[in-house]
Amino acid sequence: MTTNQVLVGVGLIVVLAVGSQILAGRLRIPALIVLLPVGFAAGALIDDVDPERLLGAAFSPLVSLAVAVILYDAGLGLDLARLKGHTRRVVVRLIWIGVLITGLLGALLAAPLLGMSWRAAVMIGAILVVSGPTVVGPLLSFVRPKDRLQRVLVWEGSLIDPVGGVLGALVFHAVVSTSGRHLGSGTTQFLISMGIGAAGGAVGAGLLWVLFRVLRIGEVLGTTAQLAAVIGVAAMCDVLREDTGLIAAVMMGLAVANLSGMDVPARRPFFETLVSLILGLLFISISATVTPHSLRHVVLPALGLAALLVLVVRPLVAAVSTLGTDLTRGERGFIGWMAPRGIVAAATASTFSAGLVAKGIGGASKILPATFVVITATVTLYGLTASPVARRLGVVRPSRSRPLLVGGDPWVVDLGVALKAAGLEVLMWAGEEEQRERIRRAGIELAPGELLGAATGGAAELEGVTAVYFLTAEDDFNALAAVILRGSVEGTVHRLSAPADSQGAVAPFIGGEVLFGPDLTWPTFSRRYQEGAAVLGQPADNALRPGSDLLFLVRRDGRLDPVTGGSAPSPRPGDTAVLLGPGRRGTDGPAE
């Protein structure tokens, strides 16, 4: 290819990847629904958008390393402390039972439906065992299932990807062999691959520990160091044994997320941006390699295979995996209706199908287009039906706001009581035991200490929390925590304004969403509480009491709208106004 053709091809792939994600965000649909058809159309219409021509032999290893980066990022969100009891049992079963049942039935169904040899059928069966956090995560963000259910599905997707990648590599080497020796030693080979991947993950975790605990590199360099460590370790593992780099990447992410000695940067905006870009580039590139000619005789059989995987295989896996657990009937049903295929299936199909075609395996040329159809069909089907199915099964979190109030002073607890009385599910967190006891006495749910720590450490999102309000007396803490936590919550993160004469090191100079305006600061709340003020709720259509200030409006549908420094919400019939003003208090009297 000429230099101009390379420039045009690379430029178009990047623009199409980002443009498709922007369009999907505006349409509020999973990005994959847009990325796959756009990449397919670009590959069919524009010769320059062909990654195999652009990159040649480098395309396949680059895909493998890119997937390793994605899986490392997924591992960062896996908190082992939350995987316990029946949740752990279900996840473990979904991994090993799901792989066995899906791989076996997928191969048995693919052979007659697609008209391929048993060796090609075994290969596509191994490819289609994976789901993936890059597909499941965005779907769940639209559905908003209950916390435990979301945890099960995210863990399954994150862990089954590297297992599926290694299984695909083992099956590939087995089916291209003319003897049965490789098939008979499959278990041993699988364990060797897992061992290499785990060892690589341990080495990578040790390297990151040295970088962050010994050298103490900063946030910017720390982000690039993580990227370099993941790519370097994954590459070395893949050199030793194919696709073991995926296991190493997940193990490194798990170590960073769960080892207390890992002092990693709290914010990872560049890394998260890079992962989003990689996802778009991979889906556009891989789908561009699927030609209309290759789909001509595959579409209908592949749709039949997708239908059987959705309607028969996945419900069977879910039923067996949840047997004897305390999951509700609705939770079991939703697990049986959530198994979209994603980037690892596309990457392994792209990597292994060409090798099987070169070996003359019957039907191998159908593996990539059939996988493309199954990915498109499952993502589209689950993307369009997951929300109504979740509502029908009763597994959706309440649509009402679920705020987290950080602080434990009497007026903050009274605010929590008023919001709870208005029908909201309120969480509170405080650092001092006296304040935590005050929250307990008020009958408000106390968030565990590790909840806030995990989110501010960048390792996990605050599951189910729709907004966070920092209301402590420490203005610098409020400002810094709000900056760190932004992006870990479904909704907004607000903090109290610092007083005009504040001598804080940070708070006076950091922007962001400020609650109640510049006059209602913590000292103002404390002083007015000492003078007998209270936080209370009343119907929004009633006139405000003299000397009262509006703090929040609880909408009729359960949404919570705060008064901020830049705007004040307008009351509507049926709303509840939460005020600071004269009245009877909800908890234990004046501030101390």
Backbone hydrogen bonds, N-H to C=O, Kabsch-Sander energy under -0.5 kcal/mol:
donor,donor_aa,acceptor,acceptor_aa,energy
6,V,2,T,-2.2
7,L,3,T,-2.5
8,V,4,N,-2.7
9,G,5,Q,-2.7
10,V,6,V,-2.8
11,G,7,L,-2.4
12,L,8,V,-2.5
13,I,9,G,-2.2
14,V,10,V,-2.2
15,V,11,G,-2.5
16,L,12,L,-3.0
17,A,13,I,-2.2
18,V,14,V,-2.3
19,G,15,V,-2.9
20,S,16,L,-2.2
21,Q,17,A,-1.6
22,I,18,V,-2.3
23,L,19,G,-2.4
24,A,20,S,-2.5
25,G,21,Q,-2.1
26,R,22,I,-2.1
27,L,23,L,-2.2
28,R,24,A,-0.9
29,I,24,A,-2.1
33,I,30,P,-1.3
34,V,30,P,-0.5
34,V,31,A,-1.2
35,L,31,A,-2.8
36,L,32,L,-2.0
38,V,34,V,-1.9
39,G,35,L,-2.7
40,F,36,L,-2.4
41,A,37,P,-2.5
42,A,38,V,-2.5
43,G,39,G,-2.4
44,A,40,F,-1.9
45,L,41,A,-2.1
46,I,42,A,-2.6
47,D,45,L,-0.5
49,V,46,I,-1.0
50,D,48,D,-1.8
53,R,50,D,-0.9
54,L,50,D,-2.4
55,L,51,P,-3.0
56,G,51,P,-0.5
56,G,52,E,-1.1
58,A,55,L,-1.8
59,F,56,G,-1.5
62,L,58,A,-2.0
63,V,59,F,-2.1
64,S,60,S,-2.0
65,L,61,P,-2.3
66,A,62,L,-2.3
67,V,63,V,-2.4
68,A,64,S,-1.7
69,V,65,L,-1.8
70,I,66,A,-1.8
71,L,67,V,-2.5
72,Y,68,A,-2.1
73,D,69,V,-2.0
74,A,70,I,-2.0
75,G,71,L,-2.4
76,L,72,Y,-1.4
77,G,74,A,-1.3
78,L,75,G,-1.7
79,D,77,G,-0.8
80,L,78,L,-0.7
82,R,79,D,-1.6
83,L,80,L,-1.2
84,K,82,R,-1.0
87,T,84,K,-1.2
88,R,84,K,-0.6
89,R,85,G,-1.8
90,V,86,H,-2.5
91,V,87,T,-2.2
92,V,88,R,-2.6
93,R,89,R,-2.1
94,L,90,V,-2.7
95,I,91,V,-1.7
96,W,92,V,-2.2
97,I,93,R,-1.9
98,G,93,R,-1.3
99,V,95,I,-1.8
100,L,96,W,-1.8
101,I,97,I,-2.8
102,T,98,G,-2.5
103,G,99,V,-2.3
104,L,100,L,-2.2
105,L,101,I,-2.7
106,G,102,T,-2.4
107,A,103,G,-1.8
108,L,104,L,-2.3
109,L,105,L,-2.3
110,A,106,G,-2.3
111,A,107,A,-1.8
113,L,109,L,-1.8
114,L,110,A,-2.7
115,G,111,A,-0.8
116,M,111,A,-1.2
117,S,362,G,-1.8
121,A,117,S,-2.3
122,V,118,W,-2.4
123,M,119,R,-1.6
124,I,120,A,-2.3
125,G,121,A,-2.2
126,A,122,V,-2.0
127,I,123,M,-2.0
128,L,124,I,-2.0
129,V,126,A,-0.9
130,V,127,I,-0.9
135,V,132,G,-1.0
136,V,132,G,-2.5
137,G,133,P,-2.0
139,L,135,V,-1.6
140,L,136,V,-2.8
141,S,137,G,-1.9
142,F,138,P,-1.0
142,F,139,L,-0.7
143,V,139,L,-1.9
144,R,140,L,-3.3
146,K,395,V,-2.1
150,Q,146,K,-2.6
151,R,147,D,-2.4
152,V,148,R,-2.2
153,L,149,L,-2.0
154,V,150,Q,-2.4
155,W,151,R,-2.4
156,E,152,V,-2.3
157,G,153,L,-2.3
158,S,154,V,-2.3
159,L,155,W,-2.3
160,I,156,E,-2.5
161,D,157,G,-0.9
163,V,159,L,-1.2
164,G,160,I,-2.9
165,G,161,D,-2.4
166,V,162,P,-2.4
167,L,163,V,-2.6
168,G,164,G,-2.5
169,A,165,G,-1.8
170,L,166,V,-2.4
171,V,167,L,-2.7
172,F,168,G,-2.4
173,H,169,A,-2.1
174,A,170,L,-1.8
175,V,171,V,-2.9
176,V,172,F,-1.6
177,S,174,A,-0.9
184,G,180,G,-2.3
185,S,181,R,-1.4
186,G,183,L,-1.4
189,Q,185,S,-2.5
190,F,186,G,-2.5
191,L,187,T,-2.4
192,I,188,T,-2.2
193,S,189,Q,-2.3
194,M,190,F,-2.6
195,G,191,L,-2.4
196,I,192,I,-2.5
197,G,193,S,-2.6
198,A,194,M,-2.8
199,A,195,G,-2.6
200,G,196,I,-2.6
201,G,197,G,-2.4
202,A,198,A,-2.3
203,V,199,A,-2.4
204,G,200,G,-2.7
205,A,201,G,-2.6
206,G,202,A,-2.4
207,L,203,V,-2.3
208,L,204,G,-2.3
209,W,205,A,-2.2
210,V,206,G,-2.1
211,L,207,L,-2.2
212,F,208,L,-2.6
213,R,209,W,-2.9
214,V,209,W,-0.7
214,V,210,V,-1.2
215,L,210,V,-2.5
217,I,211,L,-1.6
222,G,218,G,-2.0
223,T,219,E,-1.8
224,T,220,V,-1.7
225,A,221,L,-2.3
226,Q,222,G,-1.9
227,L,223,T,-1.9
228,A,224,T,-2.5
229,A,225,A,-2.6
230,V,226,Q,-2.6
231,I,227,L,-2.4
232,G,228,A,-2.7
233,V,229,A,-2.6
234,A,230,V,-2.5
235,A,231,I,-2.4
236,M,232,G,-2.1
237,C,233,V,-2.4
238,D,234,A,-2.4
239,V,235,A,-1.8
240,L,236,M,-1.8
241,R,237,C,-2.9
244,T,241,R,-1.7
246,L,243,D,-0.8
247,I,243,D,-0.5
248,A,244,T,-2.0
249,A,245,G,-2.2
250,V,246,L,-1.9
251,M,247,I,-2.5
252,M,248,A,-2.2
253,G,249,A,-2.1
254,L,250,V,-2.6
255,A,251,M,-2.2
256,V,252,M,-2.4
257,A,253,G,-2.1
258,N,254,L,-1.7
259,L,255,A,-2.5
260,S,258,N,-0.5
262,M,259,L,-1.6
263,D,261,G,-1.0
264,V,262,M,-1.2
272,E,268,R,-2.7
273,T,269,P,-2.2
274,L,270,F,-2.7
275,V,271,F,-2.4
276,S,272,E,-2.0
277,L,273,T,-2.2
278,I,274,L,-2.8
279,L,275,V,-2.4
280,G,276,S,-1.9
281,L,277,L,-2.6
282,L,278,I,-2.8
283,F,279,L,-2.3
284,I,280,G,-2.2
285,S,281,L,-2.5
286,I,282,L,-2.9
287,S,283,F,-1.9
288,A,284,I,-1.4
289,T,285,S,-0.7
289,T,286,I,-1.0
290,V,287,S,-1.1
291,T,289,T,-0.6
295,L,291,T,-1.0
296,R,292,P,-0.8
296,R,293,H,-0.8
298,V,295,L,-1.6
299,V,295,L,-1.8
302,A,298,V,-2.8
303,L,299,V,-2.5
304,G,300,L,-2.1
305,L,301,P,-2.2
306,A,302,A,-2.6
307,A,303,L,-2.4
308,L,304,G,-2.1
309,L,305,L,-2.3
310,V,306,A,-2.2
311,L,307,A,-3.0
312,V,308,L,-2.1
313,V,308,L,-2.2
314,R,309,L,-2.5
316,L,312,V,-1.7
317,V,313,V,-2.4
318,A,314,R,-2.7
319,A,315,P,-2.4
320,V,316,L,-2.2
321,S,317,V,-2.5
322,T,318,A,-1.9
323,L,320,V,-0.7
325,T,322,T,-1.7
332,R,328,T,-2.4
333,G,329,R,-2.2
334,F,330,G,-2.2
335,I,331,E,-2.2
336,G,332,R,-1.7
337,W,334,F,-1.3
338,M,335,I,-1.0
342,G,131,S,-0.7
346,A,342,G,-1.9
347,A,343,I,-3.0
348,T,344,V,-2.8
349,A,345,A,-2.1
350,S,346,A,-2.3
351,T,347,A,-2.2
352,F,348,T,-2.8
353,S,349,A,-1.9
354,A,350,S,-0.6
355,G,351,T,-0.6
356,L,352,F,-1.9
357,V,353,S,-2.4
358,A,354,A,-2.3
359,K,355,G,-1.2
360,G,357,V,-1.5
361,I,356,L,-2.3
364,A,361,I,-1.9
366,K,363,G,-1.6
367,I,364,A,-1.5
370,A,366,K,-2.2
371,T,367,I,-2.5
372,F,368,L,-2.5
373,V,369,P,-2.2
374,V,370,A,-2.5
375,I,371,T,-2.8
376,T,372,F,-2.5
377,A,373,V,-3.0
378,T,374,V,-2.8
379,V,375,I,-2.5
380,T,376,T,-2.2
381,L,377,A,-2.6
382,Y,378,T,-2.8
383,G,379,V,-2.5
384,L,380,T,-2.0
385,T,381,L,-1.9
386,A,382,Y,-2.5
389,V,385,T,-2.5
390,A,386,A,-2.6
391,R,387,S,-2.3
392,R,388,P,-2.5
393,L,389,V,-2.1
394,G,390,A,-0.7
394,G,391,R,-0.7
395,V,390,A,-2.2
397,R,144,R,-2.8
401,S,558,G,-2.7
404,L,467,A,-2.4
405,L,403,P,-0.5
405,L,427,L,-2.8
406,V,404,L,-0.6
406,V,469,Y,-2.9
407,G,405,L,-0.7
407,G,429,W,-2.8
412,V,409,D,-0.6
413,V,409,D,-2.3
414,D,410,P,-2.5
415,L,411,W,-1.7
416,G,412,V,-2.1
417,V,413,V,-2.4
418,A,414,D,-2.5
419,L,415,L,-2.4
420,K,416,G,-2.4
421,A,417,V,-2.5
422,A,418,A,-1.2
423,G,420,K,-1.8
424,L,419,L,-1.9
425,E,401,S,-1.0
426,V,424,L,-0.9
427,L,403,P,-2.5
428,M,445,E,-1.9
429,W,405,L,-2.2
436,R,432,E,-2.2
437,E,433,E,-2.5
438,R,434,E,-1.7
439,I,435,Q,-1.9
440,R,436,R,-2.2
441,R,437,E,-2.5
442,A,438,R,-1.3
443,G,440,R,-1.8
444,I,439,I,-1.7
445,E,426,V,-0.8
447,A,428,M,-3.3
447,A,445,E,-0.6
451,L,448,P,-1.3
452,L,448,P,-0.8
453,G,449,G,-1.5
454,A,450,E,-2.7
455,A,451,L,-1.6
456,T,452,L,-2.7
457,G,453,G,-1.5
458,G,455,A,-1.5
459,A,454,A,-1.9
460,A,454,A,-0.9
462,L,488,S,-2.1
463,E,461,E,-1.2
465,V,462,L,-1.3
466,T,402,R,-1.8
467,A,402,R,-0.8
468,V,492,T,-1.9
469,Y,404,L,-2.6
470,F,494,H,-2.5
471,L,406,V,-2.9
471,L,469,Y,-0.7
475,D,473,A,-1.0
478,N,474,E,-2.4
479,A,475,D,-2.3
480,L,476,D,-2.8
481,A,477,F,-2.8
482,A,478,N,-1.9
483,V,479,A,-1.8
484,I,480,L,-2.4
485,L,481,A,-2.6
486,R,482,A,-1.2
488,S,485,L,-2.6
490,E,465,V,-1.4
492,T,466,T,-0.5
494,H,468,V,-2.9
495,R,513,E,-1.5
496,L,470,F,-1.5
497,S,515,L,-0.6
502,S,499,P,-2.0
509,F,506,V,-2.2
510,I,506,V,-0.6
510,I,507,A,-0.9
513,E,493,V,-0.5
514,V,512,G,-0.6
515,L,495,R,-3.2
516,F,563,V,-3.2
521,T,519,D,-1.7
525,F,521,T,-2.3
526,S,522,W,-2.7
527,R,523,P,-2.6
528,R,524,T,-2.6
529,Y,525,F,-2.2
530,Q,526,S,-1.9
531,E,527,R,-1.3
532,G,529,Y,-1.5
533,A,528,R,-2.8
534,A,581,G,-2.5
536,L,534,A,-0.5
536,L,579,L,-1.8
538,Q,577,A,-2.2
540,A,575,D,-2.5
542,N,539,P,-1.7
548,S,545,R,-1.7
549,D,580,L,-2.2
551,L,578,V,-3.0
552,F,578,V,-1.5
553,L,561,D,-2.5
554,V,576,T,-3.3
555,R,553,L,-0.8
555,R,559,R,-3.2
558,G,555,R,-2.0
561,D,553,L,-2.8
561,D,559,R,-0.6
563,V,551,L,-2.7
564,T,567,S,-2.7
565,G,514,V,-2.3
575,D,572,R,-2.1
576,T,554,V,-2.5
577,A,538,Q,-3.1
578,V,552,F,-2.7
579,L,536,L,-3.3
579,L,577,A,-0.5
580,L,549,D,-2.3
581,G,534,A,-2.7
581,G,579,L,-0.5
583,G,532,G,-0.6
